[in-house]
């Protein structure tokens, strides 16, 4: 897959469009292009960058107050509803780590625990991607292209600073 589906969120947000603006322009419905997965951008204090409320991003992308409010509603609703699921994933991971550290369980028991953890993590990731797609659909094709350009600049800057831990 050239670009993965999603936008960043898990603490949780940055977004973009799939493919280039040129390929996106060829789609019949400009809001149908799915966003790629990205790391959540953080501000200088390490806080999540809420781009839909950032005055520079709003101006650059051309986000209306209504769009900003709708994106915020989608984001806040998902954060609230996903919190128990995130806590469950953390609880299951902690239990799995304890089992592995004890080094006394049968392999089948560890396999079952891993399956539980990964099933819950997949559920959490699915919720995240769907939320990000909902946010993506609030923006027009042109706005998504502008947002992607902004995210690309941010990622290039982060890579230059050695902040890309995945490559």
C-alpha positions in Angstrom: 0.0 0.0 0.0 1.6 3.3 -1.1 0.1 5.2 1.8 -1.7 3.7 4.8 -5.3 4.6 5.8 -5.9 6.9 8.8 -4.8 10.3 10.2 -2.9 10.5 13.4 -4.6 10.3 16.7 -3.9 7.9 19.5 -3.3 10.8 21.6 -4.4 11.5 18.7 -4.3 13.8 15.6 -2.8 15.0 12.4 -4.5 14.4 9.1 -3.9 14.4 5.4 -5.1 13.0 2.1 -4.3 9.8 0.3 -2.1 10.2 -2.8 -1.2 13.5 -4.4 -3.5 16.4 -5.0 -3.4 15.6 -8.7 -4.6 12.0 -8.3 -7.2 13.3 -5.7 -8.5 15.8 -8.2 -9.4 13.0 -10.6 -11.9 11.5 -8.1 -15.6 12.1 -8.7 -16.3 13.0 -5.0 -13.5 15.2 -3.7 -14.2 14.2 -0.1 -13.8 10.5 -0.8 -10.0 10.2 -0.7 -9.0 8.5 2.5 -6.3 10.1 4.7 -2.9 8.5 5.4 -1.7 7.5 8.9 0.6 9.9 10.5 2.1 10.6 13.9 0.3 13.1 16.1 2.0 16.5 15.9 2.8 18.1 19.2 3.5 21.8 20.0 6.7 23.1 21.6 5.3 22.1 25.0 4.6 18.5 23.9 0.8 19.1 23.8 -1.3 17.7 21.0 -1.5 20.1 18.0 -5.1 20.9 17.5 -4.7 22.1 13.9 -8.4 22.9 13.4 -8.1 25.5 16.1 -4.7 26.8 15.2 -5.1 30.3 13.6 -2.2 29.8 11.1 -3.5 26.4 10.0 -7.1 27.7 9.8 -5.9 30.6 7.5 -3.6 28.4 5.4 -6.2 25.7 4.9 -9.2 28.0 4.7 -11.2 26.3 7.4 -14.6 27.9 8.3 -15.7 28.3 11.9 -18.4 25.7 11.2 -15.8 23.2 9.9 -13.6 23.8 12.9 -16.6 23.2 15.2 -17.6 20.1 13.4 -14.1 18.6 13.4 -13.8 19.4 17.1 -17.2 17.7 17.8 -16.1 14.6 16.0 -12.7 14.5 17.7 -14.1 15.2 21.3 -16.8 12.6 20.8 -14.4 9.9 19.8 -11.9 10.8 22.5 -14.6 10.4 25.1 -16.0 7.1 23.7 -12.6 5.6 23.0 -11.1 6.3 26.5 -12.5 3.1 28.1 -11.2 1.0 25.2 -7.7 2.6 25.4 -7.7 1.8 29.2 -8.7 -1.8 28.4 -5.8 -2.1 26.0 -3.4 -0.8 28.6 -4.8 -3.2 31.2 -4.5 -6.2 28.9 -0.9 -5.1 27.9 0.1 -4.9 31.5 -1.3 -8.3 32.3 0.5 -9.8 29.2 3.8 -8.2 30.3 3.4 -9.6 33.8 2.7 -13.1 32.3 5.8 -12.9 30.1 8.0 -11.5 32.9 6.9 -14.4 35.2 8.0 -16.8 32.4 5.9 -19.6 33.9 2.8 -19.7 31.7 2.2 -22.1 28.9 2.7 -20.8 25.4 -1.0 -21.2 24.6 -1.9 -18.9 27.6 0.5 -16.2 26.2 -1.0 -16.7 22.8 -4.5 -16.2 24.1 -3.5 -13.0 26.0 -1.7 -11.7 22.9 -4.9 -12.3 20.9 -7.0 -10.4 23.4 -4.6 -7.5 23.4 -4.4 -7.3 19.6 -8.2 -7.7 19.1 -8.8 -4.7 21.4 -6.0 -2.7 19.8 -7.4 -3.4 16.3 -10.8 -2.2 17.6 -9.2 1.0 18.9 -7.4 1.5 15.6 -10.5 1.0 13.6 -12.4 3.6 15.7 -9.4 6.0 15.1 -9.3 5.5 11.4 -13.1 5.9 11.0 -13.0 9.1 13.2 -10.2 10.5 11.0 -12.1 9.7 7.9 -15.1 11.6 9.3 -12.8 14.6 9.9 -11.4 14.2 6.4 -14.8 14.4 4.9 -15.5 17.7 6.6 -12.8 19.3 4.4 -13.1 20.0 0.7 -10.6 18.4 -1.8 -8.7 21.7 -1.9 -8.6 22.0 1.9 -7.4 18.5 2.2 -4.6 19.1 -0.4 -3.6 22.3 1.6 -3.6 20.3 4.8 -1.5 17.5 3.3 1.1 20.1 2.1 1.2 21.5 5.6 1.7 18.0 7.1 4.3 17.1 4.5 6.3 20.3 5.5 6.0 19.3 9.2 7.2 15.7 8.6 10.1 16.9 6.4 11.1 19.3 9.2 10.8 16.5 11.8 12.9 14.1 9.7 15.6 16.8 9.3 15.7 17.1 13.1 16.0 13.4 13.5 12.6 13.0 14.9 11.4 10.2 12.6 11.7 7.1 14.9 10.0 4.8 12.4 12.7 4.8 9.7 
